[in-house]
Amino acid sequence: MARTLETTASASASACPARLMARSAALAPVATAVVAAGSPVALESARRATELGLIEPVLVGDPAAIADSARRIGWTLHGACVVAARDDAAAARIAVALARSGDVGALMKGHIHTDTLMLAALDPKNGLRTGRRFTHAFHMTLPGSGRELVITDAAINVVPSLDTRLDIIRNAVELWRLVGGSDPRVALLSCTEEVTERVPSSMDADRLTRLCQREVPGATVFGPLALDLAVSAEAARIKSLSHPCAGAADILVVPNIETGNALFKALVHFLDAVAAGIVLGAAVPIVLTSRADPPAARIAAAAIAQIVAGRSRPAAPGAPYPTAAKGGAAPSLHA
């Protein structure tokens, strides 16, 4: 299938972001392990990403379930690799091993619980740790305006410490530079722009603002900021707040997972925003999708993973996989 921007668009407001697809179009597909791939939803995501040239799929899971689901969605599995795993935990371990060996450059969550996948990725001995904390970011595209935002962390770190927030910011800044192509403006969210002991998140934001001047060079990091002051130039003007981040933030760093979860879901459900979720800080990018995610979000997340993976190891189209058999033949790696 020819890869064009038209193939990623639809009549709906939540079409896959054309700008994001354009940025990934120059890159080779990245070999991607789809973890627990034996469901129609997981396979459909992999098929669409394959057809658009984003990934070369390595389908890890029950071969019979994968074959059955492929028949149900009408996919011949041509060009795909199948690696057998006896259960979800084994699928996660195998996918992580493929990433550690360099056989794949990204992971994509299939029909598996996030905790099971992350447990394997975080294994101190055999996982994908890099010395930086794992963090999660949503790349958000707002329809109509075309505005892009990153919201972090809305999925992994519940109430992050200051050290963890530094890694959250570092990872998000690197993501923005790869996807957005510029040094970002980072807003540290609270419910107020004033630093007060009554609002602990405002105190933390103030400390982080000063820390990031030294720890995150190039990025403009500022807080505390209420949401309106981070995204609305008019609100910043009315409140006489003059700062490069005021009304123009590229990255929104939330104080806790509840805030991030509510914020991204509000944008998705009220504004038809496209939310592409990815885990950063691991040796390879990890695409986290939900069964409720629309196709546009799944494709956008695959595109981001391709961009992040391409930073260090562009995939070679058609390269053989020494640990898996092509075209769904008997796999050579079991667990």
BELKA-V471652 format. One record per residue. N is the residue number from 1. RES is the residue in one letter. PHI is phi in degrees with one decimal (NA if undefined). OMEGA is omega in whole degrees, -180 to 180 (none if undefined). D_FIRST is the distance of its C-alpha to the first C-alpha in Angstrom with 2 decimals. Layout:
n=N res=RES phi=PHI omega=OMEGA d_first=D_FIRST
n=N res=RES phi=PHI omega=OMEGA d_first=D_FIRST
This chain:
n=1 res=M phi=NA omega=180 d_first=0.00
n=2 res=A phi=-65.5 omega=-179 d_first=3.80
n=3 res=R phi=-92.5 omega=177 d_first=6.27
n=4 res=T phi=-132.0 omega=178 d_first=9.10
n=5 res=L phi=-63.1 omega=-180 d_first=12.16
n=6 res=E phi=-63.8 omega=-178 d_first=11.85
n=7 res=T phi=-72.0 omega=-179 d_first=9.06
n=8 res=T phi=-97.4 omega=-174 d_first=11.71
n=9 res=A phi=-97.0 omega=175 d_first=14.60
n=10 res=S phi=-148.5 omega=180 d_first=16.52
n=11 res=A phi=-75.5 omega=-178 d_first=19.92
n=12 res=S phi=-76.9 omega=179 d_first=21.62
n=13 res=A phi=-67.9 omega=-175 d_first=23.66
n=14 res=S phi=-101.4 omega=175 d_first=21.94
n=15 res=A phi=-67.4 omega=180 d_first=18.44
n=16 res=C phi=-61.7 omega=-174 d_first=16.92
n=17 res=P phi=-59.1 omega=-178 d_first=18.87
n=18 res=A phi=-64.7 omega=-179 d_first=17.30
n=19 res=R phi=-65.0 omega=178 d_first=19.82
n=20 res=L phi=-65.1 omega=180 d_first=18.96
n=21 res=M phi=-66.0 omega=179 d_first=15.24
n=22 res=A phi=-64.4 omega=-180 d_first=16.40
n=23 res=R phi=-67.6 omega=-179 d_first=18.74
n=24 res=S phi=-82.8 omega=-172 d_first=16.31
n=25 res=A phi=-62.8 omega=-178 d_first=13.77
n=26 res=A phi=-81.5 omega=-175 d_first=16.17
n=27 res=L phi=-97.5 omega=174 d_first=16.36
n=28 res=A phi=-74.7 omega=175 d_first=15.02
n=29 res=P phi=-58.5 omega=179 d_first=13.68
n=30 res=V phi=-101.7 omega=176 d_first=16.91
n=31 res=A phi=-61.8 omega=-171 d_first=17.98
n=32 res=T phi=-130.2 omega=176 d_first=18.81
n=33 res=A phi=-84.8 omega=175 d_first=21.21
n=34 res=V phi=-90.8 omega=-169 d_first=20.65
n=35 res=V phi=-88.3 omega=-174 d_first=24.32
n=36 res=A phi=62.0 omega=-171 d_first=25.39
n=37 res=A phi=-85.2 omega=-172 d_first=21.95
n=38 res=G phi=-83.9 omega=174 d_first=23.46
n=39 res=S phi=-139.1 omega=-180 d_first=22.86
n=40 res=P phi=-58.5 omega=-179 d_first=20.24
n=41 res=V phi=-64.5 omega=-180 d_first=20.13
n=42 res=A phi=-63.1 omega=-179 d_first=19.67
n=43 res=L phi=-69.8 omega=179 d_first=16.94
n=44 res=E phi=-63.5 omega=177 d_first=15.00
n=45 res=S phi=-61.4 omega=-180 d_first=15.28
n=46 res=A phi=-64.6 omega=-180 d_first=14.17
n=47 res=R phi=-63.2 omega=-179 d_first=11.10
n=48 res=R phi=-61.7 omega=180 d_first=10.02
n=49 res=A phi=-65.4 omega=177 d_first=11.08
n=50 res=T phi=-67.8 omega=-179 d_first=9.30
n=51 res=E phi=-62.4 omega=180 d_first=5.74
n=52 res=L phi=-87.6 omega=177 d_first=7.17
n=53 res=G phi=76.4 omega=-179 d_first=8.70
n=54 res=L phi=-86.2 omega=-175 d_first=12.05
n=55 res=I phi=-135.3 omega=162 d_first=13.36
n=56 res=E phi=-111.5 omega=-167 d_first=13.83
n=57 res=P phi=-80.2 omega=169 d_first=15.48
n=58 res=V phi=-117.9 omega=-171 d_first=19.03
n=59 res=L phi=-92.9 omega=-175 d_first=20.10
n=60 res=V phi=-106.0 omega=-180 d_first=23.87
n=61 res=G phi=158.4 omega=179 d_first=26.01
n=62 res=D phi=-76.2 omega=-177 d_first=27.35
n=63 res=P phi=-57.1 omega=-180 d_first=25.32
n=64 res=A phi=-66.4 omega=179 d_first=26.50
n=65 res=A phi=-66.4 omega=178 d_first=25.52
n=66 res=I phi=-63.7 omega=-180 d_first=22.05
n=67 res=A phi=-63.5 omega=180 d_first=21.62
n=68 res=D phi=-64.5 omega=180 d_first=23.15
n=69 res=S phi=-65.3 omega=178 d_first=21.04
n=70 res=A phi=-62.9 omega=177 d_first=17.82
n=71 res=R phi=-62.9 omega=-177 d_first=19.18
n=72 res=R phi=-65.8 omega=180 d_first=20.07
n=73 res=I phi=-100.1 omega=177 d_first=16.63
n=74 res=G phi=76.7 omega=180 d_first=15.03
n=75 res=W phi=-106.6 omega=-179 d_first=13.27
n=76 res=T phi=-78.6 omega=-176 d_first=14.09
n=77 res=L phi=66.4 omega=178 d_first=14.23
n=78 res=H phi=-61.0 omega=179 d_first=12.74
n=79 res=G phi=84.7 omega=180 d_first=13.07
n=80 res=A phi=-91.3 omega=173 d_first=15.08
n=81 res=C phi=-108.3 omega=177 d_first=18.77
n=82 res=V phi=-121.1 omega=178 d_first=21.45
n=83 res=V phi=-121.0 omega=-174 d_first=24.80
n=84 res=A phi=-76.9 omega=173 d_first=27.65
n=85 res=A phi=-142.8 omega=-172 d_first=29.87
n=86 res=R phi=-78.1 omega=179 d_first=32.78
n=87 res=D phi=-157.3 omega=-175 d_first=32.68
n=88 res=D phi=-64.6 omega=-180 d_first=31.28
n=89 res=A phi=-61.8 omega=177 d_first=33.75
n=90 res=A phi=-66.3 omega=178 d_first=32.85
n=91 res=A phi=-60.5 omega=179 d_first=29.11
n=92 res=A phi=-65.1 omega=180 d_first=29.95
n=93 res=R phi=-63.4 omega=180 d_first=32.19
n=94 res=I phi=-64.4 omega=-180 d_first=29.72
n=95 res=A phi=-61.1 omega=178 d_first=26.94
n=96 res=V phi=-64.5 omega=178 d_first=29.55
n=97 res=A phi=-62.7 omega=177 d_first=30.69
n=98 res=L phi=-62.9 omega=178 d_first=27.23
n=99 res=A phi=-70.1 omega=180 d_first=27.18
n=100 res=R phi=-63.2 omega=-179 d_first=30.75
n=101 res=S phi=-82.3 omega=-179 d_first=30.06
n=102 res=G phi=86.6 omega=180 d_first=27.13
n=103 res=D phi=-75.5 omega=173 d_first=24.63
n=104 res=V phi=-131.3 omega=-179 d_first=22.59
n=105 res=G phi=-110.4 omega=179 d_first=22.59
n=106 res=A phi=-159.7 omega=173 d_first=22.17
n=107 res=L phi=-117.2 omega=176 d_first=23.02
n=108 res=M phi=-130.2 omega=179 d_first=21.52
n=109 res=K phi=-66.9 omega=173 d_first=23.93
n=110 res=G phi=-101.3 omega=-179 d_first=23.14
n=111 res=H phi=-88.9 omega=-175 d_first=25.80
n=112 res=I phi=-146.2 omega=178 d_first=28.69
n=113 res=H phi=-69.2 omega=-178 d_first=31.51
n=114 res=T phi=-56.4 omega=-178 d_first=31.25
n=115 res=D phi=-60.4 omega=-180 d_first=34.74
n=116 res=T phi=-65.5 omega=179 d_first=33.86
n=117 res=L phi=-66.0 omega=-176 d_first=30.95
n=118 res=M phi=-69.8 omega=178 d_first=33.02
n=119 res=L phi=-59.7 omega=178 d_first=36.05
n=120 res=A phi=-68.8 omega=-178 d_first=34.30
n=121 res=A phi=-66.8 omega=-177 d_first=32.87
n=122 res=L phi=-92.2 omega=-179 d_first=36.35
n=123 res=D phi=-54.0 omega=-174 d_first=38.27
n=124 res=P phi=-60.2 omega=-176 d_first=40.81
n=125 res=K phi=-96.9 omega=-172 d_first=40.64
n=126 res=N phi=-116.7 omega=-177 d_first=37.20
n=127 res=G phi=-93.6 omega=-174 d_first=35.08
n=128 res=L phi=-118.8 omega=180 d_first=33.14
n=129 res=R phi=-66.5 omega=-179 d_first=36.01
n=130 res=T phi=-125.5 omega=-173 d_first=36.34
n=131 res=G phi=101.2 omega=174 d_first=39.67
n=132 res=R phi=-106.5 omega=-178 d_first=38.18
n=133 res=R phi=-65.9 omega=171 d_first=37.99
n=134 res=F phi=-71.3 omega=176 d_first=34.82
n=135 res=T phi=-135.4 omega=-179 d_first=34.04
n=136 res=H phi=-119.9 omega=177 d_first=31.46
n=137 res=A phi=-136.2 omega=170 d_first=29.96
n=138 res=F phi=-103.7 omega=169 d_first=28.08
n=139 res=H phi=-86.3 omega=-175 d_first=26.12
n=140 res=M phi=-108.7 omega=172 d_first=26.71
n=141 res=T phi=-118.1 omega=-178 d_first=25.21
n=142 res=L phi=-94.0 omega=-177 d_first=27.52
n=143 res=P phi=-65.1 omega=180 d_first=26.07
n=144 res=G phi=85.9 omega=-178 d_first=27.78
n=145 res=S phi=-78.6 omega=-176 d_first=29.41
n=146 res=G phi=74.3 omega=-178 d_first=26.37
n=147 res=R phi=-68.5 omega=178 d_first=28.84
n=148 res=E phi=-115.0 omega=177 d_first=27.80
n=149 res=L phi=-138.9 omega=168 d_first=30.14
n=150 res=V phi=-117.4 omega=176 d_first=30.44
n=151 res=I phi=-113.0 omega=-177 d_first=32.64
n=152 res=T phi=-153.0 omega=-1 d_first=34.21
n=153 res=D phi=-108.7 omega=-175 d_first=35.35
n=154 res=A phi=-114.3 omega=-173 d_first=34.55
n=155 res=A phi=-146.1 omega=-174 d_first=33.71
n=156 res=I phi=-118.4 omega=-174 d_first=35.54
n=157 res=N phi=-89.1 omega=-170 d_first=38.84
n=158 res=V phi=-74.3 omega=175 d_first=41.19
n=159 res=V phi=-128.9 omega=-171 d_first=44.12
n=160 res=P phi=-69.4 omega=173 d_first=43.38
n=161 res=S phi=-72.5 omega=179 d_first=46.29
n=162 res=L phi=-62.3 omega=179 d_first=46.63
n=163 res=D phi=-62.2 omega=179 d_first=45.39
n=164 res=T phi=-65.4 omega=180 d_first=42.31
n=165 res=R phi=-65.3 omega=175 d_first=41.70
n=166 res=L phi=-62.0 omega=177 d_first=41.89
n=167 res=D phi=-68.0 omega=175 d_first=39.02
n=168 res=I phi=-57.4 omega=-179 d_first=37.13
n=169 res=I phi=-68.8 omega=-180 d_first=37.66
n=170 res=R phi=-57.6 omega=-179 d_first=36.87
n=171 res=N phi=-63.3 omega=-179 d_first=33.54
n=172 res=A phi=-67.5 omega=178 d_first=32.58
n=173 res=V phi=-63.7 omega=178 d_first=33.73
n=174 res=E phi=-62.6 omega=178 d_first=31.62
n=175 res=L phi=-60.7 omega=-178 d_first=28.54
n=176 res=W phi=-62.6 omega=179 d_first=29.29
n=177 res=R phi=-63.1 omega=178 d_first=29.81
n=178 res=L phi=-72.5 omega=-175 d_first=26.41
n=179 res=V phi=-88.2 omega=-176 d_first=24.55
n=180 res=G phi=-93.9 omega=175 d_first=27.00
n=181 res=G phi=76.8 omega=-179 d_first=28.23
n=182 res=S phi=-151.2 omega=173 d_first=31.89
n=183 res=D phi=-73.8 omega=-172 d_first=34.94
n=184 res=P phi=-88.7 omega=169 d_first=34.97
n=185 res=R phi=-102.2 omega=-171 d_first=37.72
n=186 res=V phi=-114.1 omega=178 d_first=38.43
n=187 res=A phi=-101.8 omega=176 d_first=40.47
n=188 res=L phi=-96.2 omega=-169 d_first=42.43
n=189 res=L phi=-79.4 omega=170 d_first=42.77
n=190 res=S phi=-147.6 omega=176 d_first=45.98
n=191 res=C phi=-97.6 omega=-176 d_first=47.73
n=192 res=T phi=-152.0 omega=174 d_first=49.88
n=193 res=E phi=-94.6 omega=-180 d_first=50.00
n=194 res=E phi=-97.5 omega=178 d_first=53.47
n=195 res=V phi=-86.7 omega=-177 d_first=54.28
n=196 res=T phi=-144.1 omega=179 d_first=56.45
n=197 res=E phi=-64.0 omega=-179 d_first=57.59
n=198 res=R phi=-70.9 omega=179 d_first=57.07
n=199 res=V phi=-122.5 omega=-176 d_first=53.30
n=200 res=P phi=-54.7 omega=-179 d_first=52.33
n=201 res=S phi=-64.7 omega=178 d_first=48.76
n=202 res=S phi=-70.9 omega=177 d_first=50.31
n=203 res=M phi=-66.2 omega=179 d_first=52.40
n=204 res=D phi=-61.9 omega=-179 d_first=49.46
n=205 res=A phi=-63.1 omega=179 d_first=47.43
n=206 res=D phi=-64.0 omega=178 d_first=50.38
n=207 res=R phi=-62.8 omega=-179 d_first=50.68
n=208 res=L phi=-64.4 omega=178 d_first=46.98
n=209 res=T phi=-56.6 omega=-180 d_first=47.13
n=210 res=R phi=-72.4 omega=178 d_first=49.82
n=211 res=L phi=-62.0 omega=-175 d_first=48.24
n=212 res=C phi=-70.5 omega=176 d_first=44.91
n=213 res=Q phi=-60.3 omega=179 d_first=46.73
n=214 res=R phi=-97.3 omega=-170 d_first=47.36
n=215 res=E phi=-87.9 omega=-177 d_first=44.61
n=216 res=V phi=-128.0 omega=-177 d_first=41.50
n=217 res=P phi=-64.7 omega=177 d_first=42.05
n=218 res=G phi=94.1 omega=179 d_first=40.09
n=219 res=A phi=-82.4 omega=174 d_first=39.12
n=220 res=T phi=-100.8 omega=-175 d_first=41.33
n=221 res=V phi=-114.8 omega=-176 d_first=42.30
n=222 res=F phi=-150.4 omega=175 d_first=44.72
n=223 res=G phi=-176.7 omega=7 d_first=46.20
n=224 res=P phi=-79.2 omega=174 d_first=47.41
n=225 res=L phi=-138.1 omega=169 d_first=45.58
n=226 res=A phi=-71.6 omega=-174 d_first=45.24
n=227 res=L phi=-56.8 omega=-177 d_first=41.79
n=228 res=D phi=-62.3 omega=-179 d_first=42.82
n=229 res=L phi=-74.4 omega=178 d_first=44.15
n=230 res=A phi=-81.1 omega=-171 d_first=41.00
n=231 res=V phi=-118.9 omega=-176 d_first=38.61
n=232 res=S phi=-117.3 omega=177 d_first=40.88
n=233 res=A phi=-63.6 omega=179 d_first=42.52
n=234 res=E phi=-65.8 omega=178 d_first=44.83
n=235 res=A phi=-63.0 omega=179 d_first=46.06
n=236 res=A phi=-65.0 omega=179 d_first=46.72
n=237 res=R phi=-66.0 omega=-179 d_first=48.64
n=238 res=I phi=-62.0 omega=-179 d_first=50.73
n=239 res=K phi=-91.6 omega=176 d_first=51.65
n=240 res=S phi=56.1 omega=178 d_first=52.33
n=241 res=L phi=-102.3 omega=-179 d_first=50.01
n=242 res=S phi=-111.9 omega=179 d_first=49.06
n=243 res=H phi=-163.4 omega=180 d_first=46.58
n=244 res=P phi=-55.4 omega=180 d_first=43.19
n=245 res=C phi=-79.9 omega=-173 d_first=41.65
n=246 res=A phi=-65.1 omega=179 d_first=43.39
n=247 res=G phi=75.0 omega=-174 d_first=40.99
n=248 res=A phi=-140.8 omega=-177 d_first=38.19
n=249 res=A phi=-68.3 omega=173 d_first=37.16
n=250 res=D phi=-94.6 omega=-178 d_first=33.70
n=251 res=I phi=-123.5 omega=176 d_first=34.40
n=252 res=L phi=-109.6 omega=178 d_first=36.47
n=253 res=V phi=-97.8 omega=-175 d_first=38.28
n=254 res=V phi=-91.1 omega=-178 d_first=39.75
n=255 res=P phi=-75.3 omega=-179 d_first=43.03
n=256 res=N phi=-157.9 omega=-174 d_first=41.93
n=257 res=I phi=-67.0 omega=-180 d_first=39.11
n=258 res=E phi=-62.6 omega=180 d_first=40.44
n=259 res=T phi=-62.7 omega=-179 d_first=40.16
n=260 res=G phi=-64.2 omega=-180 d_first=36.63
n=261 res=N phi=-63.7 omega=180 d_first=35.46
n=262 res=A phi=-66.1 omega=-177 d_first=37.14
n=263 res=L phi=-66.4 omega=-177 d_first=35.91
n=264 res=F phi=-67.8 omega=179 d_first=32.18
n=265 res=K phi=-69.6 omega=176 d_first=32.37
n=266 res=A phi=-63.5 omega=179 d_first=34.39
n=267 res=L phi=-65.5 omega=-180 d_first=31.77
n=268 res=V phi=-68.6 omega=-171 d_first=29.00
n=269 res=H phi=-85.7 omega=180 d_first=31.06
n=270 res=F phi=-96.6 omega=-175 d_first=33.12
n=271 res=L phi=-118.5 omega=-179 d_first=30.84
n=272 res=D phi=60.2 omega=177 d_first=27.29
n=273 res=A phi=-67.7 omega=174 d_first=26.61
n=274 res=V phi=-96.7 omega=-178 d_first=23.54
n=275 res=A phi=-111.4 omega=180 d_first=25.00
n=276 res=A phi=-106.8 omega=-175 d_first=23.06
n=277 res=G phi=-98.2 omega=-179 d_first=25.40
n=278 res=I phi=-148.4 omega=175 d_first=25.75
n=279 res=V phi=-93.6 omega=-179 d_first=28.64
n=280 res=L phi=-116.1 omega=179 d_first=30.00
n=281 res=G phi=92.7 omega=176 d_first=32.78
n=282 res=A phi=-89.2 omega=180 d_first=31.45
n=283 res=A phi=-64.2 omega=174 d_first=30.53
n=284 res=V phi=-135.0 omega=176 d_first=26.82
n=285 res=P phi=-66.7 omega=-180 d_first=25.27
n=286 res=I phi=-121.9 omega=179 d_first=25.24
n=287 res=V phi=-84.4 omega=176 d_first=23.00
n=288 res=L phi=-107.0 omega=178 d_first=25.24
n=289 res=T phi=-120.3 omega=177 d_first=23.82
n=290 res=S phi=-114.8 omega=177 d_first=25.80
n=291 res=R phi=-60.8 omega=-179 d_first=25.22
n=292 res=A phi=-85.9 omega=-178 d_first=26.03
n=293 res=D phi=-67.9 omega=175 d_first=23.36
n=294 res=P phi=-73.8 omega=-179 d_first=20.93
n=295 res=P phi=-55.1 omega=-178 d_first=17.14
n=296 res=A phi=-60.6 omega=-180 d_first=17.45
n=297 res=A phi=-66.9 omega=180 d_first=20.04
n=298 res=R phi=-65.1 omega=180 d_first=18.19
n=299 res=I phi=-68.2 omega=179 d_first=15.16
n=300 res=A phi=-61.2 omega=179 d_first=17.81
n=301 res=A phi=-64.7 omega=177 d_first=19.75
n=302 res=A phi=-64.4 omega=178 d_first=16.98
n=303 res=A phi=-64.7 omega=179 d_first=16.51
n=304 res=I phi=-65.2 omega=178 d_first=20.29
n=305 res=A phi=-60.5 omega=178 d_first=20.55
n=306 res=Q phi=-61.9 omega=180 d_first=18.19
n=307 res=I phi=-65.0 omega=-179 d_first=20.48
n=308 res=V phi=-65.5 omega=180 d_first=23.60
n=309 res=A phi=-65.0 omega=-178 d_first=22.67
n=310 res=G phi=-67.3 omega=179 d_first=21.75
n=311 res=R phi=-60.5 omega=-174 d_first=25.32
n=312 res=S phi=-115.5 omega=-176 d_first=26.84
n=313 res=R phi=-149.5 omega=176 d_first=24.39
n=314 res=P phi=-58.6 omega=-179 d_first=21.00
n=315 res=A phi=-74.9 omega=177 d_first=18.90
n=316 res=A phi=-95.5 omega=-179 d_first=18.25
n=317 res=P phi=-56.8 omega=176 d_first=14.78
n=318 res=G phi=80.8 omega=-180 d_first=15.52
n=319 res=A phi=-65.9 omega=-179 d_first=19.10
n=320 res=P phi=-72.9 omega=176 d_first=20.99
n=321 res=Y phi=-107.4 omega=-175 d_first=22.53
n=322 res=P phi=-67.3 omega=-176 d_first=26.18
n=323 res=T phi=-102.5 omega=-177 d_first=26.96
n=324 res=A phi=-140.6 omega=-179 d_first=24.24
n=325 res=A phi=-95.2 omega=-180 d_first=23.05
n=326 res=K phi=-72.2 omega=170 d_first=19.53
n=327 res=G phi=66.5 omega=176 d_first=17.81
n=328 res=G phi=81.8 omega=177 d_first=20.37
n=329 res=A phi=-71.3 omega=-175 d_first=23.38
n=330 res=A phi=-58.7 omega=-178 d_first=26.74
n=331 res=P phi=-73.1 omega=-179 d_first=26.62
n=332 res=S phi=-103.7 omega=-179 d_first=29.30
n=333 res=L phi=-119.1 omega=-177 d_first=30.04
n=334 res=H phi=-129.5 omega=173 d_first=31.92
n=335 res=A phi=-153.3 omega=none d_first=34.03
